[in-house]
């Protein structure tokens, strides 16, 4: 797959040949869903907690005599049947993470990149060098190129000036190539990758 390369000021910078085994696959929704579920489950805090019968603070004295009341035989005010008693089988702190094979994760990333390429939402830029590394300059470049919710992926190292200038811009996120992941790619409208980022991703996924 051949794609035009542009500069940040929307100028032309030649073209690049994208590897079909990384950017030219037919996207599979089931595979993308598996990887996104794995990512979101791993990110879930799992700090939910309730007080069980042994955790609520009540006296351990029997609340009334066993016989002769005409009511049920209870021994603890902390029983789940009572108001403010312990919760039966309530949520406890735990990890929601589950295992997903590395090959499936890598394949999911290929399909996410291919989905953006097939939808025409992939842009390759020469580099992220700015003569004036200011937020206004990045905002102008984003506006001139018509990007809205955009994820920018650089090479092994993120361009520090661009990253600093884009830090306060809403809808502009930047990652190094090693941080590229399915969830972040899919939730943005446009994926922008530098030439160095393309080379790093192809070396990683081929």
N, C-alpha and C positions, 0 to 999 in steps of 0.2 A: 504494500500500500504506500503510495507516494502522497506527501502532504507538503503544502507550502509553508515556509518558515517566515515569520514576521518579526519585526522589532517592536519594542514597547511603544514607540510612537507611530505604530501602524504602517511602517515602511516594509519593503520586501527584503528578505535576507536569504534567498535561494529556496531550496526544497530539501526534504529528508525522506529517506526510504524507511518506512516503519515495518518491523518484522510481523509477518502474518500470524505467527504462532503466539504473539503477545497482543497485537492490536487488531487482528483480522478474524477473530473467532466469531461464531454465531452465538450471541449471549443466551445463557440458560438462566431463567428466572429462579428455578428451584435451587441451583447452586449458589446464586447470589443471596437468596433468602437464608440458606444454611449458614453462610459466612457472617451475614449481618446479625443473625440471631446469636451466633457464638460471640461476636464482638460485644453486643449489647448485654448479654448475660455476664460476660467477664467484667464489664464495667459497672454492673449493678452492685451497690454497696452491701446489701444484705444485712443491714443493721436493725431490721424490724424486730421488735421484741414485745412480748406480753408477759404478764405475771401469771404463773401457774398456781395451782392449789397450795404448793409448798412455799410460794414466794409472797403471797399476800400476808399482810400484818394483822393477825387476829389472835386472841387468846386461844390456847389449845384446850381450855376447859370445855367439857361437854355442855352444850348450850341449854338443854333442859333434860329432864329425866327420861329414861328409856321408855317407860310404860305409863299408861294412865292418862296421857294427854289427848288421845283421840287423833293425833296427827302422825305424820311419818317419823321414823326413828333417825334422828340426825345426831352427829357427833361433832361437827365442825362448821363454824360460820363461814369458813373459807371454801366450802364446797361450791362447785360451779353453778349449782341450782339457785344459789342465793345472790341477791344484788350485791355487787362489789366483791363477789367471790372470785376465785381463780378461774382463768380461762382454760377450757379443756382443749388440749392439742392446738394451742395458739402458735403463731409464728415465733421462731427463735432465731437469733443471729446465725447466719450460715452463708456459705459461698454459693452463688448461683452458677459459677463457671462449670463448663464441661469441656471435654477434650474434642478436638477436631484435627484430623490428620494434616500434617504440613502440606502434603500434596494437594489436598482439597483447598486449603487456604491460598496456596499459590495459584491454583486454577481459578479460584474465585476472583483473585486480583486481575488475572488475565481477562476474565469475562467482563469485569467492571470497566477496564480500560477499553475493551472492544466495544462495549455498549455505548460508551461516550463517542468513540470513533465512528461507529455506525450511525449514531444519531446526529452527527455533524456538530457535536458539542466539545470536540477536542481541538485545542489550538497549540501549536508549537512555536515558541519564541526563541530567538537566538540566545539571549541571556537576559539577566535582570539588572544589568548595569545602568545606573542613572547618573547623568552629569550633575544633577542637583537632587540628592537623596532626601527629598522633603515629602511630607504627606500630600501636599498639594500636587506635586509632580506625579505621584502614583495615582491619585484620584483623577487627574486629567487623563493619564494613560488608560485607566479603566473605563472612563467615560467615552473616550475617543474610539476604543475598540468595541464598545457596546456590551461590556461584561457587567453582569449584575451580581448574582451570587456565584463567586468564583473561588476555585481552589487552585493555588499555584504550587507546582512541584518542581523543585530545583534539583541539582545534582547531589553529590555526597555531602556537600556543605551548602547551607542556605546563604544567599547573598545578604550579608549583614546590614548593609545600607538600605536595601529594599525592604527587608523584614522589619527594620526599625520604623521606616517611613509608613509601612502598611499596617502597623500594629493597631492604630486607632481607627482604621477604616472599617465600617460595618459591611459585612458581606465579602470581605477579602481575607482569605486564610492562606498561609504558606507552610509547606512541609518539605523536609529533605526527602530524597528518593527512598531512603530506608523507612520513612514514616508513612509512605503511601499505603492506604488501606481501603477496603471496599466501601465501608460505611461513609467515610468522608468524601469519597469520590462520587457516590451515588446521590448524596443529599445536596450537592451543588449543581447549579444549572450549567456551568461551564468549567471544563478542566483545562488548565494552562500548564504545559510542561516545557521546560527549557530543553535545548538541544542536549546539554549535559545530563539532564534528568531522563530523557529518552534513552540515552546510551546506558545509564546506570540501571534503569528498569529492565532493559533488554538483557543486560549482562546478568541481572539477578534472576530473571524468570525464564530465560531460554533453557 
